[in-house]
């Protein structure tokens, strides 16, 4: 058997996949830091607003609005993480598909 095995293509694919993985991890860590800062700022702002509450109605309105804003913030953060994961998945799948060509 005199067939030449080309290991270069799989080797390059592994390098590319590792780069995609490292990039996704870096973006995820950056997003975690950003999310933490956003949450900290959110709670600081809400704590300042809470100091101005005077009536039970104010408390209820504040609580509803703060919870709504918090859930929207968390939703946006979740979407940011999903976008990172989807981008990495698409890049990895593209690289794997190139192996079969």
PyMOL commands that set and color helices and strands:
alter all, ss='L'
color gray80, all
select helices_A, chain A and resi 8-50+56-99
alter helices_A, ss='H'
color red, helices_A
deselect
rebuild
show_as cartoon
